[in-house]
């Protein structure tokens, strides 16, 4: 599993509003059975500040990252990645920093 890979939300009942999750866990923790993921919401499903919740595009759809809702998920539930946001790692990290430090 790679940091910044995007997966379909393993919770089928939540996919309507949260179609994806973003793996933000460092590869240094690959030995753990869980991965820290950020839910990726459909735009309009939830309101949030843009600096905290950047918008992004996955499979042609505009979505919002919700880092303040990050949570662990069992790694075995994350199947094949559908995209990578490695090119946007700076924005993702900045959003996580905003959650942790308020900047």
C-alpha positions in Angstrom: 0.0 0.0 0.0 1.3 3.4 -0.8 0.8 6.7 1.0 -1.6 9.0 -0.9 -3.3 6.2 -2.8 -7.1 6.5 -3.1 -9.4 3.5 -2.6 -13.2 3.0 -2.9 -14.8 3.4 0.5 -15.0 0.0 2.1 -18.2 1.0 3.8 -20.7 0.3 1.0 -23.6 2.1 2.7 -21.5 5.3 2.9 -20.3 5.4 -0.8 -23.2 7.7 -1.9 -21.7 10.7 -0.1 -18.2 9.3 0.6 -17.1 7.4 -2.5 -13.4 7.2 -1.6 -10.9 7.2 1.2 -7.3 8.5 0.9 -4.5 6.6 2.6 -2.3 9.1 4.4 -0.3 6.7 6.6 3.5 6.6 6.2 5.0 3.5 4.7 7.1 3.2 7.8 4.0 1.8 9.5 3.2 -0.8 6.8 3.5 -3.6 9.4 0.3 -2.5 11.1 -3.0 -4.1 10.3 -4.7 -0.7 10.0 -4.2 2.4 7.7 -5.1 6.0 8.5 -7.4 7.3 5.9 -9.2 10.5 5.1 -12.7 10.4 3.8 -13.3 12.0 0.4 -16.8 13.5 0.2 -18.8 14.5 -2.8 -18.8 18.3 -3.0 -22.0 19.7 -1.4 -22.4 16.7 0.8 -20.7 18.6 3.7 -19.6 22.2 4.1 -16.0 22.9 5.2 -13.4 25.6 4.9 -11.4 25.3 1.7 -8.0 25.6 3.3 -8.9 22.7 5.6 -10.8 20.7 3.0 -9.2 21.1 -0.5 -11.2 20.0 -3.5 -9.7 17.5 -5.9 -10.8 15.4 -8.9 -11.0 11.7 -8.9 -12.4 9.8 -11.9 -13.7 13.1 -13.4 -15.7 14.0 -10.3 -14.9 17.0 -8.0 -14.7 15.9 -4.4 -13.6 17.4 -1.0 -11.0 16.0 1.3 -12.2 15.9 5.0 -9.0 15.5 7.0 -10.7 16.4 10.3 -12.6 13.1 9.9 -9.5 10.9 9.4 -9.8 7.5 11.0 -8.1 4.1 10.9 -9.5 1.3 8.7 -8.4 -2.3 8.4 -5.8 -2.5 5.6 -7.4 -5.7 4.3 -10.6 -3.8 3.5 -8.7 -1.5 1.1 -8.7 -3.2 -2.3 -7.0 -2.0 -5.5 -6.2 1.7 -5.5 -8.3 3.7 -8.0 -6.0 6.8 -8.1 -3.0 8.4 -6.5 -2.8 11.9 -5.0 1.0 11.8 -4.5 1.3 14.8 -6.8 -0.9 16.7 -4.3 0.9 15.4 -1.2 1.8 19.0 -0.2 -1.9 20.1 -0.1 -2.9 16.9 1.8 -0.1 17.4 4.3 -1.0 21.0 4.8 -4.7 20.1 5.4 -3.6 17.5 8.0 -1.3 20.2 9.6 -4.4 22.5 9.8 -6.2 19.8 11.7 -3.3 19.3 14.1 -1.9 22.8 14.6 -4.6 25.1 13.3 -2.5 26.6 10.5 
